[in-house]
């Protein structure tokens, strides 16, 4: 029960924090001008719901982590046990700070659910980035000390931010492709092709960061091919890498096949662009599904012993 609750709360928290970060980062790179009003309202709702889920799932994660440390779910109601975890463990200190950030995000997104401005977007992005990156301070990266520990935490934080930008960014991108009519309140059309190209550009940076930091994390947590193949951690990691490879394949097909075909169809025969846009929507949805499997794998392997040394 405790193990299942811990994995589930971790999974929901990862979904919420990556969605929050991706939606917060999106207007910083996706639009050539200001964000369309309808998109701003929709994104404001995504931010608010994601912040609420991040706070709730984060509290659940903390509760099940306390139960896992003490050995009994009933200890979550024991103030002395909870206080000891908060005061005497690195996890407790990190989680206290993260809960404060989550509360700030809930307040910000609920009070200003649809208001768009550079200042508000920057503040939301900063807090969302802090909430996501700080997960590195509560995981396996805390196993090392000194400069190896600092390197591992930095790599893990960069890995999380890149995942948030890419996986979370697929949510507003999918909304744009799933029937958004592309009209602003002033009648100007949204440059969907431009959004797709700018998202692809961000994707290059995110993927490069994920690969580089993933290798660093594997060096610390896996160590060797034999450890990879001889442990439950390693096999779940292989499933995660397979899903990640599938996402890369879909993203490459989008960038080098579907997006150019969509642009060409729009110039020569606009009705045909609907066919290519439908194919692109299917690819983006498939990336989202694979991304959920990646987050599920991360939620599981974070609760078990790393492969190195096994």
N, C-alpha and C positions, 0 to 999 in steps of 0.2 A: 504493500500500500504506500509506504513512504517513498520507495524507489520510483513507483509509477507517478505519484504526485510530483516528485522532484523533476522527473523528465517532462511531464506535461506542463508544469509551470515554466520551466526553462524554455520549452518549445513556444509557448504562447508569448513569453517575454521577448524571445528573439524575433518572432513575427512582428510584434508591436514596435520594437525599437528599430528594426530595419525599415519597416513601413514609415515610421515617424521620420527617420533620417532621410530616406529617399524622397519623401514628399516635401520635406523642408528644403533639401538641396536643389530640387528640380527647377524652380524659377531662377536660380542663380546662374544657370548655364543654358537652359532650354529655349528661352525666348530671345528674339532679337530686340523686342521692345517690351512694353508692359504686358503683364499677364491678363488675358481675357477675363472679364468679370465672372462669367459662369464657371470657368475653371478655378478661379480664386475661391469662389464659394464652395465648390466641391472639394477642393484641396483643403480648405479650412475644416470641413467636416472630417476628412480623413485624418488630419492632424489631431483633432480633438478626440476622436474615438481611439486612435492609436496611443495617445498620451494616457487616456483613462485605462486602456488595457495594459499598457506598460507598467503603470502604477499598481494595478490590481495583481497582475501576474508576478511583478517583482516582489510584492508582499507575500504572495503564495510561495515563491521560490525561497524567500528568507525563512518562512515558517517550516517548510519541508526540510530545508538545510539544517535548521535548529534541531528538528526531530531526528534527522539522520546522524547528527553529531551526538545527541544524547541517547538515542536508541529507542525513544518512545514519542509518539505523536502527541500524547497528553502533556509533554513537557513544554509545548509551545505556549500553554497557558500559565506556565510557571515563570513569574517575573524575574526570579533569581537566575534561572537558566538563561532566559533571553538576555538579561542584563550582562551576564558573563560573556555570552557570545558577542554582544555589541562592544563591550569594553576590552575584552582580552584576545580577540581574534582579528586578523587582518580582514577576513571576510566581513565581519560585523562592522568594522570601520568604513570599509568601502561601501557596504550596502546602506549605511546611514547616509552617506553623502549622496549616493545614487537616488535614494528615496526622496531626499530634499530636492534634487534636480527634477525628478518626475513630478513632484507636487507643483513646482514652478511651471513646468510645461503644461500641466493640466489647467492651472489657473490662466496662463497666457492664451492657450488655444480655446478655452471655453469663453473667456471674456472678449477675445477678438477672433471669432471663428471664421470670418470671411473678409476681414480687412487686409488689404495687401499694401505693403510699402517696403522699401528697401530696408529700413531700420528694423521693422518687425520680422522680415524674412531672415535677416542676418542674426537677430537675437534667437529666433526659433532654431535656426540651423546650428548656432553655437551650442545651445543647450542640448539639442538632439544629438549632436556629435559627441558632447561630453557624456551623455547618458550611455550612448552606444560604446564609445571607446573605453569607458571606465569598466566595462565587463572584463577587460584584460587584467584588471587588478583583483579579480575574484575567481580566477580559474587556474589551470595547470601552470600558467606563466609564473605563478608565485613559488614554484618549486625551487628555482635557482636563486642564488644570492649574488651580490656584487654586480660587475658589469655583465655577466651572462644573464642574470635576472633582468637587468635594465633593458638589454637587447631583446630578450624574449617578450617582455611586456610591450615594448615599443612596436615590435613586429606584429604582435597579436592585436594591438590597438589599430594599427594601420590596416591590418587584414579585416577587422570588423568594419572600419569606416568605408573601405572599398566595397565590401559586401553590401553595406547599407545603401551606398550610392547606386550600385547596379541593381540589386534585387529590389530595393525599395523604389527606385526610379521606374521600374517596370510597371508599377501601379498607375501613376498618372499617365505614363505613355500608353498603357492599355486603355485607359479611359478616353484618351484622345482618339484612339483608333476604333473604339467600340461605339461609334455613332455620334461623337461630338460633331456638331455641324460646322465648326470652324468660324463662327461669326462673333465679332466683338459687339459691344453695345453701340459703337459708333459706325458699324457696318463694315469695317475692314476685316478682311479674311485672315485667319490664323495660318501662318506658313507651316503646314504640317510637315512638308518635306524638309524644311529647315530644322524643325524640332527633331526629326528622325536623325538627321546628319549630326546635329550637336550632341544628341544622346549617344550616337556611335562614337564620337570623339571622346566623350567622357568614358565610354565603355572601354576604350583602348587603355586609358590610364588605370581604370579600376581593375581590369584583367591583369595587366602587368604587375600591379601592386599585389593582387591576390596570389599570383604565381610566385613572386619573389618572397613575400612574407610567408607563404605556405611552405616553401622550402626551408626557411629559417625555423618555423614551428616544427616541421618534421624532423629536423636535425636534433632539436631538443626533446621531442616526445616519442619519436620512432627509433631513430638511431641507425637501423640497418634493415635490409630487405628481409632477413630471417625473422627479425622482431615483428615486422609488418605482417608477415604471413603466419606467424605462430601465436597470434593473440586476437582476442575479440575486438580490442581497440583497432588493430590493424585492418581487420576485415570490414568493420564499419567505416573506417577511413577510406578503404577501397571503394565502397559503395558511394560515399560522398564524392570521391574523385570522378567516378563514372558519371554521376549526375552533373557534376561541374563540366566534364567534357561534353556532355550532351548540350548543356547550355551554351558552351563555346561554339559548338557546331551550328546551333540555331542562330546565334548572334552573327556568325560569319555568313550564313546564308542570307540573313536579313540585310547585312551591309553590302554584300557583293552581288546579290542576285535580286532580292525582292524590292529593295529601295530603288535601285536603278531602273528596274522594270516598271515600278509604280510611277516614277518620274517620267519615263518615256511614254507610258500609256496616257498620262495626264496631258502631255503635250500633243500627242497624235490622235488619240481616240479616248476622250475623257470617260465615256461609259465603261471602257475596259479597266479603268483604274479601280473600280469597285471590286473586280475579281482579285487583283493583286493586293488590294487593301485587306480583303478577307483572308487571303493566305498569310499576310503579315500579322493579322490579329491572331490567327491560329498559332503562329510561331511564338508570338509574345506570350500568349496564354500557356503554351507548352513550357516556355522558359520559367514562368511563374510557378507552374506545378513542380518542375525539377528543382527550383529554388526552395520550395517548401520541403522537399525530401532532403536537400542539403542541410537546411536548418534543423530538421528532425535528427539527422545523423549527428550534427554538432551537439544537439541537446542530450543525446545518449552518451556520446564518448566523453562528454564533460563530467559524467558521473562515474566513470570507471577508470581503472589504473592505466596510465599510458603504456604504450608497447615497449618503450625502451627498458632494457634490463630484464624483460620477461623471458 
